[in-house]
Amino acid sequence: MELEKKVLYLGDDDATRAAAYLCGVMTRYGIDFERVDGGTSPAPDFQSRAYSLYVLSDYAVSGFKPGDMERIVSSVKENGSGLLMLGGWESYYGRLGEYQNTPIAEILPVAMKDSDDRENYSSPVLLRPTTLDHPITAGLPWETAPGVGGFNRFEAKSDAQVLLEGYRTKTTWRSALDDPSAPIDQSDVQIELLEKFPFLVVGNAGKGRVAAFASDVAPHWIGGMVDWGTPRLFQELPERLGKDLFVEVGSDYAKFFAQLVRWTGDLS
């Protein structure tokens, strides 16, 4: 079956809410896509088509009809489609258990937990690349250490590649609060690195590419990363998604997710 040069993006509510962010990025970068809103099922012709990339982001397993997940798996392995899972309450294990015992779990490059894997922190989880040579991480100012607020915890499979590591931090005022009216300097703030863990993992499944990103693409989990980079981008969404919809995001945030989508779907 011939691949359609198109992304099928499933989940994140609809384009008036969380889905607006990735829809805006793909629109900005000229990536053709179709939508399946959260709480709805793929179209009746879903199993007769093969997309270049399937994006599952906070999309409940209950939205799939019998055979739908098997179709994604066969399209990846046999047709060379890509599969990208983004984090969320209904991604990976999530809040109640979603994907850990499904065919999707077999081809993702990560091993999921068998219990609630959601983690939220008030101090930023800083992201650091393991390589700058990969098309997803190349050409971005990682020295500015984008931070996120929440994620799904997972482990990389042995044959996969970790491209981003997350570093959980603790930020503390030292003596500055003894006298709140006193001047402060750099030494009054302490940032501790508590632990690291895989945050973006990529690999192959048959003929296709697979990727797992631990956080969401939209607030609140993505945290300050949504504003990573200058200039700030304003992007209107296609009218087919709704009237007068737009997003405003940082330019490096947009570039990162565009590179992630393009690499995983092998979209030039």
C-alpha positions as a LaTeX table, in Angstrom:
\begin{tabular}{lrrr}
\hline
Residue & $x$ (\AA) & $y$ (\AA) & $z$ (\AA) \\
\hline
Met1 & 0.00 & 0.00 & 0.00 \\
Glu2 & 1.37 & 3.41 & $-0.95$ \\
Leu3 & 1.97 & 5.88 & 1.87 \\
Glu4 & 0.12 & 9.16 & 1.87 \\
Lys5 & 2.51 & 12.05 & 2.52 \\
Lys6 & 0.35 & 13.15 & 5.38 \\
Val7 & 0.24 & 13.05 & 9.19 \\
Leu8 & $-2.74$ & 11.63 & 11.06 \\
Tyr9 & $-2.84$ & 13.41 & 14.42 \\
Leu10 & $-5.05$ & 11.73 & 17.02 \\
Gly11 & $-5.95$ & 13.22 & 20.39 \\
Asp12 & $-5.39$ & 16.36 & 22.47 \\
Asp13 & $-9.09$ & 17.24 & 22.61 \\
Asp14 & $-9.70$ & 19.44 & 19.54 \\
Ala15 & $-8.13$ & 22.40 & 17.75 \\
Thr16 & $-9.89$ & 24.91 & 20.00 \\
Arg17 & $-7.88$ & 23.51 & 22.92 \\
Ala18 & $-4.65$ & 21.51 & 23.29 \\
Ala19 & $-4.48$ & 20.27 & 19.69 \\
Ala20 & $-4.06$ & 23.87 & 18.50 \\
Tyr21 & $-0.36$ & 23.79 & 19.38 \\
Leu22 & 0.81 & 20.92 & 17.20 \\
Cys23 & $-1.69$ & 21.90 & 14.49 \\
Gly24 & $-0.12$ & 25.37 & 14.52 \\
Val25 & 3.41 & 23.99 & 14.28 \\
Met26 & 2.57 & 21.70 & 11.37 \\
Thr27 & 0.72 & 24.48 & 9.58 \\
Arg28 & 3.70 & 26.81 & 10.06 \\
Tyr29 & 6.09 & 24.27 & 8.58 \\
Gly30 & 3.87 & 23.19 & 5.70 \\
Ile31 & 3.25 & 19.67 & 7.01 \\
Asp32 & $-0.02$ & 18.24 & 5.67 \\
Phe33 & $-2.18$ & 16.61 & 8.32 \\
Glu34 & $-5.60$ & 15.28 & 9.21 \\
Arg35 & $-7.21$ & 15.30 & 12.65 \\
Val36 & $-8.99$ & 12.78 & 14.86 \\
Asp37 & $-10.24$ & 14.68 & 17.89 \\
Gly38 & $-10.07$ & 13.20 & 21.36 \\
Gly39 & $-13.26$ & 11.32 & 22.20 \\
Thr40 & $-13.89$ & 10.39 & 18.57 \\
Ser41 & $-12.87$ & 7.40 & 16.46 \\
Pro42 & $-10.92$ & 7.32 & 13.20 \\
Ala43 & $-12.92$ & 7.54 & 9.96 \\
Pro44 & $-14.51$ & 4.38 & 8.50 \\
Asp45 & $-11.78$ & 4.20 & 5.80 \\
Phe46 & $-8.97$ & 4.31 & 8.39 \\
Gln47 & $-7.85$ & 0.72 & 7.92 \\
Ser48 & $-7.65$ & 1.07 & 4.13 \\
Arg49 & $-5.17$ & 3.95 & 4.27 \\
Ala50 & $-1.50$ & 4.29 & 5.24 \\
Tyr51 & $-0.25$ & 7.63 & 6.53 \\
Ser52 & 3.39 & 8.71 & 6.60 \\
Leu53 & 3.05 & 9.37 & 10.32 \\
Tyr54 & 0.60 & 8.54 & 13.09 \\
Val55 & 0.75 & 10.88 & 16.12 \\
Leu56 & $-0.93$ & 9.63 & 19.29 \\
Ser57 & $-1.14$ & 12.37 & 21.91 \\
Asp58 & $-3.41$ & 12.01 & 24.93 \\
Tyr59 & $-5.67$ & 9.79 & 22.83 \\
Ala60 & $-7.68$ & 7.19 & 24.71 \\
Val61 & $-7.40$ & 3.56 & 23.62 \\
Ser62 & $-11.21$ & 3.40 & 23.75 \\
Gly63 & $-11.30$ & 5.60 & 20.64 \\
Phe64 & $-9.93$ & 2.81 & 18.48 \\
Lys65 & $-12.22$ & 0.30 & 16.78 \\
Pro66 & $-11.23$ & $-3.39$ & 16.56 \\
Gly67 & $-8.29$ & $-3.75$ & 14.19 \\
Asp68 & $-7.32$ & $-0.05$ & 14.22 \\
Met69 & $-4.18$ & $-0.43$ & 16.33 \\
Glu70 & $-3.17$ & $-3.52$ & 14.39 \\
Arg71 & $-3.49$ & $-1.42$ & 11.23 \\
Ile72 & $-1.10$ & 1.19 & 12.62 \\
Val73 & 1.40 & $-1.50$ & 13.58 \\
Ser74 & 1.29 & $-3.17$ & 10.16 \\
Ser75 & 1.55 & 0.21 & 8.42 \\
Val76 & 4.70 & 1.00 & 10.40 \\
Lys77 & 6.33 & $-2.38$ & 9.99 \\
Glu78 & 5.33 & $-3.15$ & 6.42 \\
Asn79 & 4.64 & 0.19 & 4.73 \\
Gly80 & 7.26 & 2.32 & 6.47 \\
Ser81 & 4.91 & 4.67 & 8.32 \\
Gly82 & 6.16 & 6.47 & 11.42 \\
Leu83 & 4.61 & 6.37 & 14.89 \\
Leu84 & 5.04 & 9.15 & 17.44 \\
Met85 & 3.55 & 9.06 & 20.92 \\
Leu86 & 3.45 & 12.26 & 22.96 \\
Gly87 & 2.76 & 12.34 & 26.69 \\
Gly88 & $-0.51$ & 12.90 & 28.48 \\
Trp89 & $-3.03$ & 11.49 & 30.92 \\
Glu90 & $-4.19$ & 9.01 & 28.26 \\
Ser91 & $-0.78$ & 8.25 & 26.77 \\
Tyr92 & 1.54 & 5.38 & 27.76 \\
Tyr93 & 0.06 & 3.97 & 31.00 \\
Gly94 & $-1.40$ & 7.34 & 31.96 \\
Arg95 & $-3.93$ & 7.76 & 34.72 \\
Leu96 & $-5.87$ & 4.50 & 34.42 \\
Gly97 & $-3.83$ & 2.30 & 32.09 \\
Glu98 & $-4.01$ & 2.79 & 28.35 \\
Tyr99 & $-1.35$ & 1.43 & 26.02 \\
Gln100 & 0.87 & $-0.89$ & 28.06 \\
Asn101 & $-0.88$ & $-4.09$ & 26.90 \\
Thr102 & $-1.71$ & $-3.10$ & 23.33 \\
Pro103 & $-0.06$ & $-3.78$ & 19.96 \\
Ile104 & 1.18 & $-0.18$ & 20.01 \\
Ala105 & 3.38 & $-0.97$ & 23.03 \\
Glu106 & 5.18 & $-3.66$ & 21.06 \\
Ile107 & 6.61 & $-1.24$ & 18.50 \\
Leu108 & 7.24 & 1.89 & 20.60 \\
Pro109 & 10.92 & 2.31 & 21.59 \\
Val110 & 10.12 & 2.50 & 25.31 \\
Ala111 & 8.99 & 0.15 & 28.05 \\
Met112 & 5.96 & 1.52 & 29.94 \\
Lys113 & 5.23 & 1.20 & 33.62 \\
Asp114 & 2.42 & $-1.05$ & 34.82 \\
Ser115 & 0.98 & 1.66 & 37.08 \\
Asp116 & 0.28 & 5.39 & 36.96 \\
Asp117 & 3.30 & 6.93 & 35.21 \\
Arg118 & 2.33 & 10.62 & 35.39 \\
Glu119 & 4.69 & 12.96 & 37.22 \\
Asn120 & 4.28 & 16.69 & 37.89 \\
Tyr121 & 6.81 & 19.09 & 39.36 \\
Ser122 & 6.81 & 22.74 & 40.33 \\
Ser123 & 10.52 & 23.15 & 39.59 \\
Pro124 & 11.37 & 22.71 & 35.90 \\
Val125 & 12.46 & 19.41 & 34.42 \\
Leu126 & 15.39 & 20.50 & 32.25 \\
Leu127 & 16.02 & 18.84 & 28.88 \\
Arg128 & 19.51 & 18.03 & 27.63 \\
Pro129 & 20.38 & 16.31 & 24.32 \\
Thr130 & 22.67 & 13.30 & 24.19 \\
Thr131 & 23.72 & 14.27 & 20.65 \\
Leu132 & 23.52 & 17.32 & 18.42 \\
Asp133 & 24.02 & 15.32 & 15.23 \\
His134 & 20.53 & 13.83 & 15.01 \\
Pro135 & 18.02 & 15.62 & 12.72 \\
Ile136 & 15.59 & 16.06 & 15.64 \\
Thr137 & 18.03 & 17.79 & 18.01 \\
Ala138 & 20.26 & 19.58 & 15.48 \\
Gly139 & 20.32 & 23.35 & 15.09 \\
Leu140 & 18.63 & 24.23 & 18.37 \\
Pro141 & 20.01 & 26.31 & 21.30 \\
Trp142 & 19.98 & 23.57 & 23.93 \\
Glu143 & 22.26 & 25.66 & 26.13 \\
Thr144 & 19.12 & 27.60 & 27.12 \\
Ala145 & 17.84 & 24.39 & 28.76 \\
Pro146 & 14.09 & 24.36 & 28.07 \\
Gly147 & 12.08 & 23.18 & 31.07 \\
Val148 & 8.84 & 21.22 & 31.27 \\
Gly149 & 6.45 & 20.67 & 34.15 \\
Gly150 & 4.99 & 17.18 & 33.69 \\
Phe151 & 5.62 & 13.92 & 31.87 \\
Asn152 & 5.02 & 10.17 & 31.67 \\
Arg153 & 7.90 & 8.14 & 33.06 \\
Phe154 & 9.23 & 5.28 & 30.92 \\
Glu155 & 12.45 & 3.40 & 30.16 \\
Ala156 & 14.20 & 3.09 & 26.82 \\
Lys157 & 14.24 & $-0.34$ & 25.21 \\
Ser158 & 17.68 & $-1.86$ & 24.72 \\
Asp159 & 17.75 & $-1.35$ & 20.96 \\
Ala160 & 16.50 & 2.25 & 21.07 \\
Gln161 & 18.35 & 5.58 & 21.11 \\
Val162 & 17.83 & 8.21 & 23.80 \\
Leu163 & 18.03 & 11.67 & 22.21 \\
Leu164 & 16.90 & 13.79 & 25.17 \\
Glu165 & 17.36 & 13.25 & 28.88 \\
Gly166 & 15.20 & 14.92 & 31.50 \\
Tyr167 & 16.79 & 16.32 & 34.64 \\
Arg168 & 14.50 & 16.82 & 37.60 \\
Thr169 & 15.52 & 19.88 & 39.59 \\
Lys170 & 14.93 & 21.54 & 42.94 \\
Thr171 & 15.14 & 25.33 & 43.09 \\
Thr172 & 15.63 & 26.90 & 46.52 \\
Trp173 & 16.08 & 30.38 & 47.96 \\
Arg174 & 18.98 & 30.33 & 50.43 \\
Ser175 & 19.20 & 33.25 & 52.86 \\
Ala176 & 17.21 & 35.67 & 50.70 \\
Leu177 & 14.02 & 35.11 & 52.68 \\
Asp178 & 15.62 & 36.00 & 56.01 \\
Asp179 & 15.23 & 39.62 & 55.01 \\
Pro180 & 12.90 & 39.92 & 51.99 \\
Ser181 & 13.80 & 43.61 & 51.59 \\
Ala182 & 17.54 & 42.93 & 51.21 \\
Pro183 & 19.20 & 42.90 & 47.77 \\
Ile184 & 19.80 & 39.47 & 46.27 \\
Asp185 & 22.47 & 38.07 & 43.99 \\
Gln186 & 23.22 & 34.83 & 42.15 \\
Ser187 & 24.42 & 33.07 & 45.29 \\
Asp188 & 20.99 & 33.39 & 46.90 \\
Val189 & 19.46 & 30.87 & 44.48 \\
Gln190 & 20.39 & 27.19 & 44.50 \\
Ile191 & 19.43 & 24.74 & 41.73 \\
Glu192 & 19.98 & 21.05 & 42.42 \\
Leu193 & 19.91 & 18.31 & 39.78 \\
Leu194 & 18.06 & 15.43 & 41.44 \\
Glu195 & 17.98 & 12.69 & 38.79 \\
Lys196 & 18.01 & 12.05 & 35.07 \\
Phe197 & 15.83 & 9.80 & 32.92 \\
Pro198 & 15.02 & 9.23 & 29.23 \\
Phe199 & 12.72 & 11.88 & 27.78 \\
Leu200 & 12.84 & 11.43 & 23.99 \\
Val201 & 13.55 & 7.97 & 22.65 \\
Val202 & 13.64 & 6.89 & 19.00 \\
Gly203 & 14.05 & 3.64 & 17.12 \\
Asn204 & 12.82 & 1.49 & 14.26 \\
Ala205 & 10.03 & $-1.04$ & 13.88 \\
Gly206 & 10.24 & $-2.99$ & 10.66 \\
Lys207 & 10.44 & $-0.44$ & 7.83 \\
Gly208 & 9.20 & 2.49 & 9.94 \\
Arg209 & 10.51 & 4.91 & 12.52 \\
Val210 & 9.09 & 5.20 & 16.03 \\
Ala211 & 9.51 & 7.89 & 18.69 \\
Ala212 & 8.32 & 8.49 & 22.25 \\
Phe213 & 8.35 & 11.95 & 23.87 \\
Ala214 & 7.55 & 11.95 & 27.57 \\
Ser215 & 5.73 & 15.28 & 27.86 \\
Asp216 & 2.75 & 16.81 & 26.10 \\
Val217 & 3.05 & 19.28 & 23.23 \\
Ala218 & 0.62 & 21.67 & 24.95 \\
Pro219 & 0.34 & 23.43 & 28.34 \\
His220 & 0.35 & 22.76 & 31.14 \\
Trp221 & 2.80 & 19.86 & 30.99 \\
Ile222 & 5.08 & 21.36 & 28.34 \\
Gly223 & 5.64 & 24.26 & 30.73 \\
Gly224 & 8.08 & 26.99 & 29.73 \\
Met225 & 9.26 & 25.05 & 26.68 \\
Val226 & 6.22 & 26.37 & 24.78 \\
Asp227 & 7.90 & 29.81 & 24.90 \\
Trp228 & 11.39 & 28.58 & 24.02 \\
Gly229 & 13.04 & 30.77 & 21.43 \\
Thr230 & 12.81 & 34.19 & 19.85 \\
Pro231 & 11.20 & 35.52 & 17.79 \\
Arg232 & 7.78 & 34.55 & 19.07 \\
Leu233 & 5.59 & 33.03 & 16.36 \\
Phe234 & 1.96 & 33.82 & 15.68 \\
Gln235 & 0.24 & 31.16 & 13.57 \\
Glu236 & $-3.34$ & 31.02 & 12.36 \\
Leu237 & $-4.87$ & 27.54 & 11.99 \\
Pro238 & $-6.63$ & 26.32 & 8.84 \\
Glu239 & $-10.30$ & 27.28 & 8.75 \\
Arg240 & $-11.29$ & 23.61 & 8.39 \\
Leu241 & $-10.32$ & 23.23 & 12.07 \\
Gly242 & $-12.46$ & 26.12 & 13.25 \\
Lys243 & $-12.91$ & 29.83 & 12.78 \\
Asp244 & $-10.38$ & 32.41 & 14.06 \\
Leu245 & $-8.08$ & 29.86 & 15.72 \\
Phe246 & $-4.40$ & 30.62 & 16.32 \\
Val247 & $-1.43$ & 29.90 & 18.57 \\
Glu248 & 1.52 & 31.95 & 19.81 \\
Val249 & 4.67 & 29.98 & 20.65 \\
Gly250 & 8.44 & 30.30 & 20.82 \\
Ser251 & 10.29 & 29.74 & 17.55 \\
Asp252 & 12.62 & 27.03 & 18.93 \\
Tyr253 & 9.68 & 25.13 & 20.43 \\
Ala254 & 8.07 & 25.14 & 16.98 \\
Lys255 & 11.28 & 24.09 & 15.24 \\
Phe256 & 11.86 & 21.21 & 17.66 \\
Phe257 & 8.40 & 19.69 & 17.21 \\
Ala258 & 8.53 & 20.21 & 13.44 \\
Gln259 & 11.84 & 18.33 & 13.32 \\
Leu260 & 10.42 & 15.58 & 15.52 \\
Val261 & 7.39 & 15.14 & 13.25 \\
Arg262 & 9.40 & 15.29 & 10.03 \\
Trp263 & 12.03 & 12.78 & 11.13 \\
Thr264 & 9.61 & 10.25 & 12.58 \\
Gly265 & 7.39 & 10.38 & 9.50 \\
Asp266 & 10.38 & 10.57 & 7.10 \\
Leu267 & 8.83 & 13.74 & 5.69 \\
Ser268 & 11.28 & 15.89 & 3.74 \\
\hline
\end{tabular}
